[in-house]
Each structure stands twice: as C-alpha cells, then as structure tokens.
Amino acid sequence: MQKDFKIHKVLSYWALRIVPAVILLQSLLYKFGDDAESVYIFTATGLGDDVRLLIAVFEFIAAFFLVYPPLSKEGARISLVITSFLLIVHLFVVGVDLPVEGGYTKGLQLFGMTLVAFLTSLLVLEQEIEEKRTYRYFT
C-alpha cells in the first residue's frame, strides 16, 4: 500500500512539471511560426515581432527549467510571469474572440492553454516554496 502511494506522489510531481512545459513548448510553434493569432495578439498590444520572439525564447527557457528539478522553482516563476502577461492581454486587450480564421475557437484554445499553464506553474511554485517535494531526483 505504501509503495503505491509513493508512485502516485512521483507521478503527480512530474505531471505538474510536464504539463506546463509541454504547453509552453507547443506555443513556440505559434510564436516562431508567424501564426496569424500570435502576430495579431502582439501587434494589437503594440509590441511587435521582437517581443514575440523574446517571449518565445523565455518560454523555451522556462519549459527546460520546469523539467530540470534543481531549477523548477525558477522555471515556474518565469512561466508565471509569461502566462500572467498573456492572460492579462487576452482578458483586457484582445479578448478571446480573435479576428482571424477560426476566431472564437482559436482564441478560446489559446486562452485555455495559457490558463492551464498558469495554474500548473502556480502549483509547482507552491510545491517548491513549501519544500514539500514529494520526489527528490537530485539528493
């Protein structure tokens, strides 16, 4: 019974880190690929292509840090900054309904993925700050 509980702790530890990392890595395709949604979001905010690519680089760094246990706290912090910025942009600047092909469904998908990445990164940071690490890979 105790062994099964430890397996669940290990799985939850890694799932909390892999989910936001995969979402951040998947969003790199939008940002580096000049996708219409990503271009619209960053031009509507007045930031342009340079900031879009800079955020993509930081998303890649955050995704790597999240799955590397000694740096997962820093990865969660970087991810929280990026995703909170994107959530604010979605809520107050561009909205969920984007004026591109796919419109509402594409915007809702981007907003939902950003929200899930934000919440899971928040859980990772909470887990790391309280030092209740359920599985220490490097000890």
N, C-alpha and C positions, 0 to 999 in steps of 0.2 A: 504494500500500500504506500509506504513512504517513497519507494523508488518511482512509482507512477506520479506522485505529487512533484517530485524533482524534475521529471521530464516535462510536466506542464509549465513549471517555472522557467525552464530553459526555452521552451517554445514561445512563451509569452515574451521573454526577454528579447529574443531575436525577431519575433514578429513585429514588436513595437519599433524596431530599428529598420527592418527591411521594407515595411510598408511606405514610410515617408521617403526612403531612399529611392525606391522604385518610382514613386510618383515624381520626385524631383528629376530623376534621370529621364523619365518619359517626357517631361515638359521641355527638356532640352531639344527634342525634335521640333517642337513648336518654335522655340526661340532661335535656334541656329538655322532652321529650315525656311525662314522668311514666311511662315504660315500667316494667312490673312488675319486670323484672330489676334495673334501676338503682335503683328505690325499695327493693327488698329488700336489695340489697348495702349501701346506705348506712344503712338502718335497722338491719341486723344488726350493723354496726360501731358504731352509736350516734351517728353523725354527723348524720344528718337531711338535710332538704331544702336548707338553706342551704349546707352544704359541697358537696353535689352540684352545685348551681348555680355555686358558686365554682370548683369544679374544671372545670366546663364552660366557664366564661369563660377560665380559664387554658389549656385545651385549644385554644380558638379562637385565642388569642394565640400559642401555640406553633406551631400549624399555619401561621399567617401568617408568623411568623419563619422557619420552616423553608424556605419557598419564596422568601424575600427574601434573596439571597446575603450582604449585609453583616451580617445578623442571624441567619444559620443556625446559628451556634455557640450563641447564646443560646436559640434555639428548640429545639435538640437537648437542651440542659440542662434546660429546662422540661419537655420531653416525657419525658426520662429520669426526672425526679422524679415526675411524674404516673403514668407507666406502672409504675415500680417500686413505688409505693404500691399501685396496683391489683393488681399481681401478688402482692404480699405479702398483700393482703386475700383474693384468690382462693385462694392456697395455704394460708393459716393460719386464716382466719376463716370464710368462707362455703363454700369448696370450689368444685369445678367443677359439681357436681350441684345446681342451684338448685330450690327448691320452688315453681316457677311453671309455667305451661303451656309445654311444650317442654323443661323441666327440663334434662336432661343435655346435649342438643344445643345449647340456647341458651347454657348456661354454658360449654360447651367452645368455642363460637364466640366468645364474649366473651373468654375466656382466650387463645385462639389469636390473635385480632386484637391484643390487648394485648401478647402476646409478640412478634409481628412488629413492632409499632410500637416496642417497647423495643429490639429488636435493630437495626432500621434506624436508629433515633436514635443508638444507640451507634456505629454505623458512620459516621454523619455527624459526630458529635463527634470520633471518632478521625481522620477525614479533615481536619477543620478544625484540630485541635490540632497535628497533624504538619505542617500547612501544605503539604500535597501536593495543593493544589487543582488539579484537572485542567482546570477551566474557570473562568476568572475573568470574570464578567459585568461587574463594575464595576471596571475597572482604568485 
